[in-house]
Amino acid sequence: MQDMAKQFSPLDRDQLALLVNQGKSYREISKHLGFHHTTISREVRRNGWHHTYVAIHAQAVSVKRKQVAGKRHPLKDQGTYAYVLEHLRWGWSPEQVSGRLQRDRGYPVICPETIYTFIYAPQTKRLRLWEYLPRKQKHRKKQHGRAAQRARIPNRVSIHLRPVTVETRTELGHWEADSVIGRQVKGKVIHTAVERKTRYLLAHLL
């Protein structure tokens, strides 16, 4: 059975070189080696040498390509790296940097998620790039955040069903409540209640 995902070993390349130099077609070679004929064609095209196929050369090219792939820059190249770093330090968000890269010629386009991954990667944590983000979060939260709590209030009445007098502010006794959470002081919450007609405000620190 022919396997398109199968990888060539040095022995496979020795046998492939022998069959290629015997003038065998790719379909004939596929029956001998167990590779799909398109896989063989791609191997010869990528790792061939001077319109032929030499096993030692093909193996060396393949090994070098894998080594280079393993060292690929996280932001594609040094120029893009410098560009992203500079704009993050200006206070730009990854979304803004990605959008600008799409407009500026000469730079490869990268998505915001690639920049976030780079910022929070263990190898770059020492740069403390997260300090330049708008929210300055040291540890990244889940991409879609925490699910909102949807607990129902017993016997609640929809705001759309409240009396007309509430809208016109013609009588006392109708209150609107809310909670205010500050960004600067963690854990501080203020609960507010406002009487609609008089605008009388009650506020309590929770």
DOLO-530496 format. One record per atom (N, C-alpha, C): residue number from 0; residue in one letter; atom name; x, y, z. Coordinates in nm, 3 decimals, padded with zeros to 5 digits. Layout:
SITE   seq   type   atom         u         v         w
SITE   NUM      A     CA         X         Y         Z
...
***
This chain:
SITE   seq   type   atom         u         v         w
SITE     0      M      N    00.085   -00.120    00.000
SITE     0      M     CA    00.000    00.000    00.000
SITE     0      M      C    00.089    00.125    00.000
SITE     1      Q      N    00.060    00.222   -00.085
SITE     1      Q     CA    00.141    00.342   -00.097
SITE     1      Q      C    00.101    00.443    00.011
SITE     2      D      N    00.203    00.500    00.075
SITE     2      D     CA    00.181    00.593    00.186
SITE     2      D      C    00.238    00.729    00.148
SITE     3      M      N    00.149    00.831    00.134
SITE     3      M     CA    00.193    00.964    00.094
SITE     3      M      C    00.261    01.036    00.209
SITE     4      A      N    00.235    00.995    00.336
SITE     4      A     CA    00.293    01.063    00.452
SITE     4      A      C    00.424    01.000    00.496
SITE     5      K      N    00.464    00.892    00.436
SITE     5      K     CA    00.585    00.820    00.475
SITE     5      K      C    00.709    00.904    00.444
SITE     6      Q      N    00.808    00.901    00.534
SITE     6      Q     CA    00.930    00.978    00.517
SITE     6      Q      C    01.041    00.890    00.459
SITE     7      F      N    01.127    00.951    00.377
SITE     7      F     CA    01.237    00.879    00.316
SITE     7      F      C    01.350    00.859    00.417
SITE     8      S      N    01.400    00.737    00.425
SITE     8      S     CA    01.518    00.707    00.506
SITE     8      S      C    01.641    00.706    00.414
SITE     9      P      N    01.764    00.706    00.470
SITE     9      P     CA    01.884    00.697    00.384
SITE     9      P      C    01.881    00.574    00.294
SITE    10      L      N    01.831    00.460    00.345
SITE    10      L     CA    01.823    00.339    00.263
SITE    10      L      C    01.723    00.357    00.149
SITE    11      D      N    01.610    00.423    00.178
SITE    11      D     CA    01.510    00.450    00.073
SITE    11      D      C    01.572    00.535   -00.038
SITE    12      R      N    01.654    00.633    00.001
SITE    12      R     CA    01.715    00.721   -00.098
SITE    12      R      C    01.819    00.646   -00.181
SITE    13      D      N    01.891    00.551   -00.119
SITE    13      D     CA    01.985    00.468   -00.196
SITE    13      D      C    01.911    00.389   -00.304
SITE    14      Q      N    01.800    00.327   -00.266
SITE    14      Q     CA    01.723    00.247   -00.361
SITE    14      Q      C    01.659    00.335   -00.467
SITE    15      L      N    01.612    00.454   -00.424
SITE    15      L     CA    01.550    00.546   -00.519
SITE    15      L      C    01.653    00.591   -00.624
SITE    16      A      N    01.773    00.623   -00.580
SITE    16      A     CA    01.877    00.667   -00.673
SITE    16      A      C    01.907    00.558   -00.776
SITE    17      L      N    01.914    00.433   -00.729
SITE    17      L     CA    01.942    00.321   -00.820
SITE    17      L      C    01.832    00.307   -00.925
SITE    18      L      N    01.707    00.315   -00.881
SITE    18      L     CA    01.594    00.296   -00.974
SITE    18      L      C    01.581    00.414   -01.070
SITE    19      V      N    01.605    00.535   -01.022
SITE    19      V     CA    01.599    00.653   -01.109
SITE    19      V      C    01.704    00.643   -01.219
SITE    20      N      N    01.825    00.605   -01.181
SITE    20      N     CA    01.934    00.596   -01.279
SITE    20      N      C    01.918    00.477   -01.373
SITE    21      Q      N    01.828    00.383   -01.338
SITE    21      Q     CA    01.795    00.274   -01.430
SITE    21      Q      C    01.687    00.314   -01.529
SITE    22      G      N    01.636    00.436   -01.513
SITE    22      G     CA    01.535    00.486   -01.606
SITE    22      G      C    01.393    00.445   -01.572
SITE    23      K      N    01.369    00.397   -01.448
SITE    23      K     CA    01.234    00.356   -01.409
SITE    23      K      C    01.144    00.479   -01.394
SITE    24      S      N    01.017    00.461   -01.425
SITE    24      S     CA    00.920    00.570   -01.407
SITE    24      S      C    00.883    00.581   -01.260
SITE    25      Y      N    00.826    00.695   -01.224
SITE    25      Y     CA    00.788    00.716   -01.084
SITE    25      Y      C    00.682    00.615   -01.039
SITE    26      R      N    00.593    00.577   -01.128
SITE    26      R     CA    00.490    00.479   -01.092
SITE    26      R      C    00.552    00.340   -01.071
SITE    27      E      N    00.653    00.307   -01.153
SITE    27      E     CA    00.723    00.179   -01.133
SITE    27      E      C    00.800    00.180   -01.001
SITE    28      I      N    00.865    00.294   -00.970
SITE    28      I     CA    00.943    00.306   -00.846
SITE    28      I      C    00.851    00.298   -00.724
SITE    29      S      N    00.731    00.353   -00.738
SITE    29      S     CA    00.638    00.352   -00.625
SITE    29      S      C    00.600    00.210   -00.586
SITE    30      K      N    00.595    00.119   -00.682
SITE    30      K     CA    00.562   -00.020   -00.652
SITE    30      K      C    00.676   -00.089   -00.576
SITE    31      H      N    00.800   -00.049   -00.605
SITE    31      H     CA    00.916   -00.108   -00.537
SITE    31      H      C    00.934   -00.054   -00.395
SITE    32      L      N    00.914    00.079   -00.376
SITE    32      L     CA    00.949    00.142   -00.249
SITE    32      L      C    00.829    00.163   -00.155
SITE    33      G      N    00.708    00.154   -00.211
SITE    33      G     CA    00.591    00.171   -00.127
SITE    33      G      C    00.550    00.316   -00.105
SITE    34      F      N    00.612    00.409   -00.179
SITE    34      F     CA    00.574    00.550   -00.172
SITE    34      F      C    00.478    00.582   -00.286
SITE    35      H      N    00.393    00.681   -00.265
SITE    35      H     CA    00.307    00.727   -00.373
SITE    35      H      C    00.393    00.791   -00.481
SITE    36      H      N    00.352    00.779   -00.605
SITE    36      H     CA    00.435    00.830   -00.715
SITE    36      H      C    00.454    00.981   -00.708
SITE    37      T      N    00.354    01.055   -00.652
SITE    37      T     CA    00.371    01.200   -00.638
SITE    37      T      C    00.474    01.233   -00.529
SITE    38      T      N    00.483    01.148   -00.427
SITE    38      T     CA    00.584    01.167   -00.322
SITE    38      T      C    00.724    01.148   -00.379
SITE    39      I      N    00.738    01.049   -00.465
SITE    39      I     CA    00.868    01.023   -00.529
SITE    39      I      C    00.905    01.139   -00.621
SITE    40      S      N    00.809    01.187   -00.697
SITE    40      S     CA    00.834    01.299   -00.787
SITE    40      S      C    00.879    01.422   -00.709
SITE    41      R      N    00.813    01.449   -00.596
SITE    41      R     CA    00.850    01.565   -00.514
SITE    41      R      C    00.988    01.549   -00.453
SITE    42      E      N    01.022    01.428   -00.410
SITE    42      E     CA    01.153    01.401   -00.352
SITE    42      E      C    01.264    01.425   -00.455
SITE    43      V      N    01.246    01.377   -00.575
SITE    43      V     CA    01.347    01.395   -00.680
SITE    43      V      C    01.358    01.543   -00.717
SITE    44      R      N    01.246    01.612   -00.724
SITE    44      R     CA    01.247    01.753   -00.763
SITE    44      R      C    01.312    01.841   -00.655
SITE    45      R      N    01.285    01.814   -00.529
SITE    45      R     CA    01.337    01.897   -00.420
SITE    45      R      C    01.482    01.867   -00.387
SITE    46      N      N    01.519    01.740   -00.391
SITE    46      N     CA    01.652    01.700   -00.345
SITE    46      N      C    01.742    01.647   -00.455
SITE    47      G      N    01.701    01.667   -00.581
SITE    47      G     CA    01.783    01.618   -00.691
SITE    47      G      C    01.909    01.701   -00.711
SITE    48      W      N    01.995    01.652   -00.800
SITE    48      W     CA    02.125    01.720   -00.823
SITE    48      W      C    02.158    01.713   -00.971
SITE    49      H      N    02.162    01.833   -01.035
SITE    49      H     CA    02.199    01.844   -01.176
SITE    49      H      C    02.117    01.748   -01.264
SITE    50      H      N    01.986    01.758   -01.255
SITE    50      H     CA    01.893    01.681   -01.338
SITE    50      H      C    01.903    01.529   -01.316
SITE    51      T      N    01.959    01.489   -01.203
SITE    51      T     CA    01.960    01.348   -01.168
SITE    51      T      C    01.936    01.337   -01.017
SITE    52      Y      N    01.954    01.217   -00.965
SITE    52      Y     CA    01.928    01.198   -00.822
SITE    52      Y      C    02.043    01.119   -00.761
SITE    53      V      N    02.111    01.182   -00.663
SITE    53      V     CA    02.223    01.120   -00.593
SITE    53      V      C    02.185    01.106   -00.446
SITE    54      A      N    02.189    00.985   -00.395
SITE    54      A     CA    02.138    00.957   -00.261
SITE    54      A      C    02.207    01.039   -00.153
SITE    55      I      N    02.341    01.047   -00.158
SITE    55      I     CA    02.416    01.119   -00.054
SITE    55      I      C    02.380    01.268   -00.055
SITE    56      H      N    02.372    01.326   -00.174
SITE    56      H     CA    02.334    01.468   -00.186
SITE    56      H      C    02.191    01.490   -00.136
SITE    57      A      N    02.099    01.404   -00.175
SITE    57      A     CA    01.959    01.418   -00.134
SITE    57      A      C    01.944    01.411    00.018
SITE    58      Q      N    02.018    01.319    00.081
SITE    58      Q     CA    02.011    01.305    00.226
SITE    58      Q      C    02.065    01.431    00.295
SITE    59      A      N    02.176    01.484    00.244
SITE    59      A     CA    02.236    01.604    00.303
SITE    59      A      C    02.143    01.724    00.291
SITE    60      V      N    02.080    01.741    00.175
SITE    60      V     CA    01.987    01.853    00.153
SITE    60      V      C    01.868    01.842    00.247
SITE    61      S      N    01.815    01.721    00.263
SITE    61      S     CA    01.700    01.699    00.348
SITE    61      S      C    01.732    01.731    00.494
SITE    62      V      N    01.847    01.686    00.542
SITE    62      V     CA    01.888    01.711    00.680
SITE    62      V      C    01.906    01.861    00.705
SITE    63      K      N    01.970    01.930    00.611
SITE    63      K     CA    01.992    02.074    00.626
SITE    63      K      C    01.861    02.150    00.629
SITE    64      R      N    01.766    02.109    00.545
SITE    64      R     CA    01.636    02.177    00.541
SITE    64      R      C    01.563    02.163    00.675
SITE    65      K      N    01.571    02.046    00.736
SITE    65      K     CA    01.506    02.025    00.865
SITE    65      K      C    01.573    02.106    00.975
SITE    66      Q      N    01.705    02.121    00.967
SITE    66      Q     CA    01.777    02.201    01.067
SITE    66      Q      C    01.739    02.347    01.057
SITE    67      V      N    01.727    02.398    00.936
SITE    67      V     CA    01.688    02.537    00.916
SITE    67      V      C    01.545    02.560    00.963
SITE    68      A      N    01.457    02.464    00.934
SITE    68      A     CA    01.317    02.477    00.976
SITE    68      A      C    01.307    02.481    01.127
SITE    69      G      N    01.392    02.406    01.197
SITE    69      G     CA    01.389    02.405    01.344
SITE    69      G      C    01.436    02.534    01.405
SITE    70      K      N    01.513    02.614    01.328
SITE    70      K     CA    01.566    02.740    01.379
SITE    70      K      C    01.493    02.860    01.321
SITE    71      R      N    01.378    02.837    01.261
SITE    71      R     CA    01.304    02.945    01.197
SITE    71      R      C    01.266    03.051    01.300
SITE    72      H      N    01.281    03.176    01.261
SITE    72      H     CA    01.255    03.286    01.352
SITE    72      H      C    01.106    03.290    01.390
SITE    73      P      N    01.074    03.313    01.518
SITE    73      P     CA    00.932    03.312    01.559
SITE    73      P      C    00.849    03.419    01.490
SITE    74      L      N    00.912    03.528    01.445
SITE    74      L     CA    00.840    03.633    01.373
SITE    74      L      C    00.888    03.642    01.228
SITE    75      K      N    00.929    03.528    01.172
SITE    75      K     CA    00.966    03.511    01.031
SITE    75      K      C    01.104    03.562    00.996
SITE    76      D      N    01.145    03.680    01.044
SITE    76      D     CA    01.280    03.728    01.015
SITE    76      D      C    01.316    03.840    01.112
SITE    77      Q      N    01.443    03.880    01.109
SITE    77      Q     CA    01.492    03.982    01.201
SITE    77      Q      C    01.427    04.118    01.176
SITE    78      G      N    01.400    04.150    01.049
SITE    78      G     CA    01.336    04.278    01.018
SITE    78      G      C    01.197    04.289    01.079
SITE    79      T      N    01.118    04.183    01.063
SITE    79      T     CA    00.984    04.182    01.122
SITE    79      T      C    00.991    04.184    01.274
SITE    80      Y      N    01.089    04.113    01.329
SITE    80      Y     CA    01.109    04.111    01.474
SITE    80      Y      C    01.134    04.252    01.526
SITE    81      A      N    01.223    04.326    01.461
SITE    81      A     CA    01.254    04.462    01.505
SITE    81      A      C    01.133    04.553    01.489
SITE    82      Y      N    01.057    04.535    01.380
SITE    82      Y     CA    00.938    04.616    01.355
SITE    82      Y      C    00.834    04.595    01.466
SITE    83      V      N    00.806    04.468    01.495
SITE    83      V     CA    00.705    04.435    01.597
SITE    83      V      C    00.749    04.486    01.734
SITE    84      L      N    00.876    04.466    01.768
SITE    84      L     CA    00.927    04.508    01.898
SITE    84      L      C    00.915    04.659    01.915
SITE    85      E      N    00.951    04.732    01.810
SITE    85      E     CA    00.947    04.878    01.815
SITE    85      E      C    00.804    04.929    01.837
SITE    86      H      N    00.710    04.873    01.762
SITE    86      H     CA    00.573    04.922    01.770
SITE    86      H      C    00.504    04.878    01.899
SITE    87      L      N    00.542    04.762    01.953
SITE    87      L     CA    00.489    04.723    02.084
SITE    87      L      C    00.535    04.822    02.190
SITE    88      R      N    00.660    04.865    02.182
SITE    88      R     CA    00.712    04.961    02.279
SITE    88      R      C    00.652    05.100    02.263
SITE    89      W      N    00.593    05.125    02.148
SITE    89      W     CA    00.518    05.249    02.129
SITE    89      W      C    00.379    05.242    02.192
SITE    90      G      N    00.342    05.123    02.239
SITE    90      G     CA    00.210    05.106    02.299
SITE    90      G      C    00.107    05.051    02.204
SITE    91      W      N    00.148    05.006    02.086
SITE    91      W     CA    00.053    04.949    01.992
SITE    91      W      C    00.013    04.809    02.037
SITE    92      S      N   -00.110    04.772    02.009
SITE    92      S     CA   -00.158    04.637    02.039
SITE    92      S      C   -00.114    04.544    01.927
SITE    93      P      N   -00.108    04.411    01.952
SITE    93      P     CA   -00.075    04.317    01.844
SITE    93      P      C   -00.169    04.329    01.725
SITE    94      E      N   -00.296    04.361    01.749
SITE    94      E     CA   -00.390    04.379    01.638
SITE    94      E      C   -00.349    04.497    01.550
SITE    95      Q      N   -00.305    04.607    01.614
SITE    95      Q     CA   -00.263    04.725    01.538
SITE    95      Q      C   -00.135    04.696    01.459
SITE    96      V      N   -00.041    04.627    01.523
SITE    96      V     CA    00.085    04.595    01.456
SITE    96      V      C    00.059    04.505    01.335
SITE    97      S      N   -00.026    04.404    01.352
SITE    97      S     CA   -00.058    04.315    01.242
SITE    97      S      C   -00.125    04.390    01.127
SITE    98      G      N   -00.216    04.480    01.160
SITE    98      G     CA   -00.284    04.558    01.057
SITE    98      G      C   -00.188    04.648    00.980
SITE    99      R      N   -00.092    04.708    01.053
SITE    99      R     CA    00.005    04.795    00.987
SITE    99      R      C    00.099    04.716    00.896
SITE   100      L      N    00.134    04.593    00.939
SITE   100      L     CA    00.221    04.509    00.856
SITE   100      L      C    00.156    04.477    00.721
SITE   101      Q      N    00.023    04.470    00.720
SITE   101      Q     CA   -00.047    04.442    00.595
SITE   101      Q      C   -00.041    04.561    00.500
SITE   102      R      N   -00.018    04.681    00.555
SITE   102      R     CA   -00.014    04.801    00.472
SITE   102      R      C    00.128    04.839    00.432
SITE   103      D      N    00.226    04.812    00.519
SITE   103      D     CA    00.364    04.849    00.490
SITE   103      D      C    00.429    04.745    00.400
SITE   104      R      N    00.482    04.786    00.290
SITE   104      R     CA    00.546    04.693    00.198
SITE   104      R      C    00.683    04.652    00.252
SITE   105      G      N    00.724    04.533    00.213
SITE   105      G     CA    00.855    04.485    00.251
SITE   105      G      C    00.856    04.398    00.375
SITE   106      Y      N    00.741    04.380    00.440
SITE   106      Y     CA    00.734    04.296    00.558
SITE   106      Y      C    00.633    04.183    00.535
SITE   107      P      N    00.663    04.064    00.583
SITE   107      P     CA    00.564    03.956    00.574
SITE   107      P      C    00.447    03.983    00.668
SITE   108      V      N    00.330    03.938    00.632
SITE   108      V     CA    00.210    03.959    00.713
SITE   108      V      C    00.203    03.849    00.819
SITE   109      I      N    00.183    03.888    00.944
SITE   109      I     CA    00.163    03.793    01.052
SITE   109      I      C    00.036    03.830    01.126
SITE   110      C      N   -00.032    03.731    01.180
SITE   110      C     CA   -00.159    03.756    01.247
SITE   110      C      C   -00.133    03.796    01.393
SITE   111      P      N   -00.231    03.862    01.459
SITE   111      P     CA   -00.214    03.903    01.598
SITE   111      P      C   -00.181    03.787    01.691
SITE   112      E      N   -00.239    03.669    01.665
SITE   112      E     CA   -00.216    03.553    01.751
SITE   112      E      C   -00.069    03.513    01.751
SITE   113      T      N    00.000    03.528    01.637
SITE   113      T     CA    00.143    03.499    01.630
SITE   113      T      C    00.221    03.592    01.721
SITE   114      I      N    00.182    03.720    01.726
SITE   114      I     CA    00.250    03.818    01.811
SITE   114      I      C    00.223    03.788    01.958
SITE   115      Y      N    00.098    03.754    01.992
SITE   115      Y     CA    00.066    03.718    02.131
SITE   115      Y      C    00.147    03.595    02.174
SITE   116      T      N    00.155    03.495    02.087
SITE   116      T     CA    00.231    03.374    02.119
SITE   116      T      C    00.378    03.408    02.143
SITE   117      F      N    00.431    03.499    02.062
SITE   117      F     CA    00.570    03.542    02.078
SITE   117      F      C    00.590    03.615    02.211
SITE   118      I      N    00.496    03.701    02.247
SITE   118      I     CA    00.508    03.779    02.371
SITE   118      I      C    00.511    03.689    02.494
SITE   119      Y      N    00.425    03.587    02.493
SITE   119      Y     CA    00.410    03.502    02.612
SITE   119      Y      C    00.490    03.372    02.603
SITE   120      A      N    00.573    03.357    02.500
SITE   120      A     CA    00.655    03.236    02.489
SITE   120      A      C    00.759    03.233    02.601
SITE   121      P      N    00.792    03.114    02.655
SITE   121      P     CA    00.892    03.105    02.762
SITE   121      P      C    01.026    03.167    02.724
SITE   122      Q      N    01.063    03.157    02.595
SITE   122      Q     CA    01.193    03.209    02.551
SITE   122      Q      C    01.199    03.361    02.554
SITE   123      T      N    01.084    03.428    02.542
SITE   123      T     CA    01.083    03.575    02.537
SITE   123      T      C    01.020    03.639    02.660
SITE   124      K      N    00.985    03.560    02.759
SITE   124      K     CA    00.924    03.616    02.881
SITE   124      K      C    01.018    03.716    02.949
SITE   125      R      N    01.150    03.692    02.935
SITE   125      R     CA    01.248    03.780    03.000
SITE   125      R      C    01.243    03.922    02.945
SITE   126      L      N    01.193    03.940    02.822
SITE   126      L     CA    01.181    04.074    02.763
SITE   126      L      C    01.067    04.153    02.824
SITE   127      R      N    00.977    04.084    02.895
SITE   127      R     CA    00.863    04.148    02.962
SITE   127      R      C    00.781    04.234    02.864
SITE   128      L      N    00.760    04.180    02.745
SITE   128      L     CA    00.685    04.254    02.643
SITE   128      L      C    00.539    04.274    02.682
SITE   129      W      N    00.489    04.190    02.769
SITE   129      W     CA    00.350    04.203    02.813
SITE   129      W      C    00.326    04.336    02.883
SITE   130      E      N    00.433    04.400    02.933
SITE   130      E     CA    00.416    04.529    03.000
SITE   130      E      C    00.376    04.640    02.902
SITE   131      Y      N    00.398    04.619    02.772
SITE   131      Y     CA    00.362    04.719    02.672
SITE   131      Y      C    00.219    04.701    02.622
SITE   132      L      N    00.153    04.592    02.660
SITE   132      L     CA    00.016    04.569    02.616
SITE   132      L      C   -00.079    04.660    02.693
SITE   133      P      N   -00.195    04.693    02.635
SITE   133      P     CA   -00.289    04.783    02.703
SITE   133      P      C   -00.328    04.735    02.842
SITE   134      R      N   -00.347    04.605    02.861
SITE   134      R     CA   -00.390    04.554    02.992
SITE   134      R      C   -00.274    04.506    03.079
SITE   135      K      N   -00.155    04.496    03.022
SITE   135      K     CA   -00.034    04.462    03.097
SITE   135      K      C   -00.050    04.334    03.179
SITE   136      Q      N   -00.110    04.231    03.119
SITE   136      Q     CA   -00.130    04.104    03.188
SITE   136      Q      C   -00.005    04.017    03.177
SITE   137      K      N    00.049    03.979    03.292
SITE   137      K     CA    00.172    03.898    03.293
SITE   137      K      C    00.144    03.757    03.240
SITE   138      H      N    00.026    03.705    03.270
SITE   138      H     CA   -00.012    03.572    03.225
SITE   138      H      C   -00.133    03.587    03.134
SITE   139      R      N   -00.126    03.524    03.021
SITE   139      R     CA   -00.234    03.538    02.925
SITE   139      R      C   -00.355    03.456    02.967
SITE   140      K      N   -00.471    03.517    02.953
SITE   140      K     CA   -00.595    03.446    02.982
SITE   140      K      C   -00.639    03.367    02.859
SITE   141      K      N   -00.738    03.282    02.877
SITE   141      K     CA   -00.791    03.207    02.765
SITE   141      K      C   -00.841    03.303    02.659
SITE   142      Q      N   -00.828    03.260    02.533
SITE   142      Q     CA   -00.859    03.348    02.421
SITE   142      Q      C   -01.001    03.401    02.424
SITE   143      H      N   -01.096    03.318    02.464
SITE   143      H     CA   -01.236    03.361    02.465
SITE   143      H      C   -01.284    03.398    02.605
SITE   144      G      N   -01.190    03.405    02.700
SITE   144      G     CA   -01.227    03.449    02.833
SITE   144      G      C   -01.312    03.351    02.910
SITE   145      R      N   -01.348    03.392    03.030
SITE   145      R     CA   -01.430    03.308    03.114
SITE   145      R      C   -01.577    03.325    03.079
SITE   146      A      N   -01.650    03.217    03.082
SITE   146      A     CA   -01.793    03.223    03.050
SITE   146      A      C   -01.866    03.307    03.154
SITE   147      A      N   -01.955    03.393    03.108
SITE   147      A     CA   -02.030    03.479    03.199
SITE   147      A      C   -02.128    03.397    03.281
SITE   148      Q      N   -02.147    03.441    03.403
SITE   148      Q     CA   -02.243    03.374    03.490
SITE   148      Q      C   -02.384    03.418    03.453
SITE   149      R      N   -02.470    03.325    03.427
SITE   149      R     CA   -02.605    03.356    03.382
SITE   149      R      C   -02.709    03.314    03.486
SITE   150      A      N   -02.680    03.336    03.612
SITE   150      A     CA   -02.773    03.298    03.718
SITE   150      A      C   -02.898    03.385    03.709
SITE   151      R      N   -03.013    03.323    03.722
SITE   151      R     CA   -03.140    03.394    03.713
SITE   151      R      C   -03.179    03.452    03.849
SITE   152      I      N   -03.234    03.573    03.849
SITE   152      I     CA   -03.289    03.633    03.971
SITE   152      I      C   -03.431    03.583    03.987
SITE   153      P      N   -03.465    03.526    04.103
SITE   153      P     CA   -03.601    03.473    04.123
SITE   153      P      C   -03.707    03.582    04.105
SITE   154      N      N   -03.813    03.550    04.029
SITE   154      N     CA   -03.929    03.639    04.010
SITE   154      N      C   -03.890    03.774    03.948
SITE   155      R      N   -03.785    03.775    03.875
SITE   155      R     CA   -03.742    03.902    03.815
SITE   155      R      C   -03.838    03.944    03.704
SITE   156      V      N   -03.843    04.075    03.677
SITE   156      V     CA   -03.927    04.131    03.572
SITE   156      V      C   -03.836    04.198    03.470
SITE   157      S      N   -03.858    04.171    03.344
SITE   157      S     CA   -03.775    04.228    03.240
SITE   157      S      C   -03.786    04.380    03.240
SITE   158      I      N   -03.675    04.447    03.207
SITE   158      I     CA   -03.674    04.593    03.201
SITE   158      I      C   -03.771    04.645    03.095
SITE   159      H      N   -03.799    04.562    02.995
SITE   159      H     CA   -03.891    04.602    02.889
SITE   159      H      C   -04.037    04.604    02.935
SITE   160      L      N   -04.066    04.545    03.051
SITE   160      L     CA   -04.204    04.539    03.099
SITE   160      L      C   -04.231    04.637    03.213
SITE   161      R      N   -04.134    04.725    03.244
SITE   161      R     CA   -04.158    04.817    03.355
SITE   161      R      C   -04.259    04.925    03.315
SITE   162      P      N   -04.327    04.984    03.412
SITE   162      P     CA   -04.432    05.082    03.382
SITE   162      P      C   -04.379    05.205    03.307
SITE   163      V      N   -04.469    05.271    03.237
SITE   163      V     CA   -04.432    05.391    03.160
SITE   163      V      C   -04.385    05.502    03.253
SITE   164      T      N   -04.441    05.508    03.374
SITE   164      T     CA   -04.404    05.613    03.469
SITE   164      T      C   -04.257    05.607    03.506
SITE   165      V      N   -04.197    05.490    03.493
SITE   165      V     CA   -04.055    05.479    03.521
SITE   165      V      C   -03.976    05.557    03.417
SITE   166      E      N   -04.016    05.546    03.292
SITE   166      E     CA   -03.947    05.615    03.184
SITE   166      E      C   -03.965    05.767    03.193
SITE   167      T      N   -04.084    05.810    03.234
SITE   167      T     CA   -04.113    05.955    03.237
SITE   167      T      C   -04.064    06.021    03.364
SITE   168      R      N   -04.020    05.941    03.462
SITE   168      R     CA   -03.968    05.993    03.590
SITE   168      R      C   -04.070    06.083    03.661
SITE   169      T      N   -04.196    06.040    03.662
SITE   169      T     CA   -04.302    06.122    03.722
SITE   169      T      C   -04.336    06.081    03.865
SITE   170      E      N   -04.282    05.969    03.913
SITE   170      E     CA   -04.311    05.929    04.050
SITE   170      E      C   -04.186    05.876    04.118
SITE   171      L      N   -04.186    05.886    04.249
SITE   171      L     CA   -04.072    05.841    04.328
SITE   171      L      C   -04.073    05.689    04.348
SITE   172      G      N   -03.956    05.638    04.385
SITE   172      G     CA   -03.949    05.498    04.427
SITE   172      G      C   -03.894    05.400    04.326
SITE   173      H      N   -03.851    05.449    04.212
SITE   173      H     CA   -03.794    05.359    04.112
SITE   173      H      C   -03.641    05.374    04.112
SITE   174      W      N   -03.573    05.264    04.139
SITE   174      W     CA   -03.428    05.268    04.154
SITE   174      W      C   -03.361    05.184    04.045
SITE   175      E      N   -03.241    05.227    04.009
SITE   175      E     CA   -03.157    05.150    03.919
SITE   175      E      C   -03.024    05.122    03.989
SITE   176      A      N   -02.983    04.996    03.987
SITE   176      A     CA   -02.861    04.956    04.058
SITE   176      A      C   -02.755    04.907    03.960
SITE   177      D      N   -02.631    04.923    04.002
SITE   177      D     CA   -02.520    04.878    03.918
SITE   177      D      C   -02.398    04.855    04.007
SITE   178      S      N   -02.298    04.789    03.953
SITE   178      S     CA   -02.171    04.768    04.024
SITE   178      S      C   -02.058    04.823    03.939
SITE   179      V      N   -01.963    04.890    04.003
SITE   179      V     CA   -01.851    04.951    03.935
SITE   179      V      C   -01.723    04.885    03.984
SITE   180      I      N   -01.646    04.830    03.891
SITE   180      I     CA   -01.520    04.763    03.924
SITE   180      I      C   -01.405    04.847    03.871
SITE   181      G      N   -01.315    04.889    03.959
SITE   181      G     CA   -01.203    04.973    03.919
SITE   181      G      C   -01.090    04.891    03.860
SITE   182      R      N   -01.016    04.949    03.765
SITE   182      R     CA   -00.903    04.881    03.703
SITE   182      R      C   -00.775    04.900    03.783
SITE   183      Q      N   -00.764    05.012    03.853
SITE   183      Q     CA   -00.639    05.043    03.922
SITE   183      Q      C   -00.622    04.966    04.053
SITE   184      V      N   -00.730    04.954    04.127
SITE   184      V     CA   -00.723    04.886    04.257
SITE   184      V      C   -00.795    04.753    04.246
SITE   185      K      N   -00.720    04.646    04.249
SITE   185      K     CA   -00.776    04.513    04.228
SITE   185      K      C   -00.866    04.474    04.346
SITE   186      G      N   -00.983    04.420    04.314
SITE   186      G     CA   -01.072    04.370    04.417
SITE   186      G      C   -01.168    04.471    04.474
SITE   187      K      N   -01.157    04.600    04.436
SITE   187      K     CA   -01.247    04.702    04.489
SITE   187      K      C   -01.370    04.714    04.399
SITE   188      V      N   -01.488    04.700    04.461
SITE   188      V     CA   -01.613    04.708    04.387
SITE   188      V      C   -01.706    04.805    04.459
SITE   189      I      N   -01.766    04.897    04.383
SITE   189      I     CA   -01.863    04.992    04.440
SITE   189      I      C   -02.001    04.957    04.386
SITE   190      H      N   -02.095    04.937    04.477
SITE   190      H     CA   -02.234    04.913    04.437
SITE   190      H      C   -02.310    05.044    04.445
SITE   191      T      N   -02.381    05.079    04.338
SITE   191      T     CA   -02.453    05.205    04.332
SITE   191      T      C   -02.602    05.180    04.311
SITE   192      A      N   -02.682    05.272    04.364
SITE   192      A     CA   -02.827    05.271    04.343
SITE   192      A      C   -02.872    05.415    04.323
SITE   193      V      N   -02.947    05.440    04.215
SITE   193      V     CA   -02.990    05.575    04.181
SITE   193      V      C   -03.142    05.579    04.171
SITE   194      E      N   -03.205    05.674    04.246
SITE   194      E     CA   -03.349    05.695    04.234
SITE   194      E      C   -03.373    05.779    04.109
SITE   195      R      N   -03.457    05.728    04.017
SITE   195      R     CA   -03.466    05.787    03.884
SITE   195      R      C   -03.522    05.929    03.883
SITE   196      K      N   -03.619    05.960    03.965
SITE   196      K     CA   -03.679    06.093    03.958
SITE   196      K      C   -03.590    06.200    04.019
SITE   197      T      N   -03.539    06.175    04.139
SITE   197      T     CA   -03.459    06.276    04.210
SITE   197      T      C   -03.310    06.268    04.177
SITE   198      R      N   -03.268    06.159    04.113
SITE   198      R     CA   -03.126    06.132    04.085
SITE   198      R      C   -03.046    06.112    04.213
SITE   199      Y      N   -03.116    06.078    04.320
SITE   199      Y     CA   -03.047    06.056    04.449
SITE   199      Y      C   -02.961    05.930    04.438
SITE   200      L      N   -02.835    05.942    04.477
SITE   200      L     CA   -02.739    05.833    04.461
SITE   200      L      C   -02.699    05.775    04.595
SITE   201      L      N   -02.699    05.642    04.602
SITE   201      L     CA   -02.643    05.569    04.715
SITE   201      L      C   -02.528    05.486    04.661
SITE   202      A      N   -02.412    05.491    04.729
SITE   202      A     CA   -02.295    05.415    04.686
SITE   202      A      C   -02.234    05.347    04.807
SITE   203      H      N   -02.195    05.220    04.787
SITE   203      H     CA   -02.138    05.144    04.898
SITE   203      H      C   -02.020    05.062    04.849
SITE   204      L      N   -01.909    05.070    04.922
SITE   204      L     CA   -01.791    04.993    04.885
SITE   204      L      C   -01.806    04.851    04.936
SITE   205      L      N   -01.800    04.755    04.843
SITE   205      L     CA   -01.818    04.615    04.880
SITE   205      L      C   -01.683    04.554    04.919
***
